[in-house]
Amino acid sequence: MTEAIKTTDHDTIRQWVEERNGKPASVSGTSKGDEDVGLVGIDFAEEEDDSLDEISWDEFFDKFEEKQLAFLYQDQKANGEPSTFNKLVLR
């Protein structure tokens, strides 16, 4: 496994996710009305996943900043293939 990289840069995060066909998402059942999307993450599922709801990048980054999160990710696997490993962590 290659090293994990930590960033708070919105453009870097969005580019990395979109290059891997991922989408910003919230965990179903964690939202608190229209004002709060709840727990956020990235969805790479190729099939529909009932536990995640797609959200906009604006909603994702609003929650990202509100909770003072950082994005920890791996650019590629040890074999050189693109990795989808990521984790949201406290700054």
Secondary structure, 3 states (H helix, E strand, C coil): CCCEEEECCHHHHHHHHHHCCCEEEEECCCCCHHHCCCCEEEECCCCCCCCEEECCHHHHHHHHHHCCEEEEEECECCCCCECCCEEEEEC
